[in-house]
Amino acid sequence: MAFIQVSARLNPVQLRRAQKALGAKTTRETLQRALDLVTGKAVHDRIFLCYSGVGKPDAFSEDY
């Protein structure tokens, strides 16, 4: 996998909290794990919306 170099200004307190929450040792590992979580959640949300009926016309029109 090829990586790109990125320069970013991060809140050090938030970065330490993220490192602890994700069990990461380095900034790079923290950012990689956070990106993995975000992209995984996006896939999950897309599947959930596809099968839940939320957002579709008349999704809640039937009375049960």
Summary of the structure (lengths in Angstrom):
residues: 64
radius of gyration: 18.3
end to end distance: 50.5
largest distance: 54.2
contacts: 98
relative contact order: 0.08
helix: 58%
strand: 0%
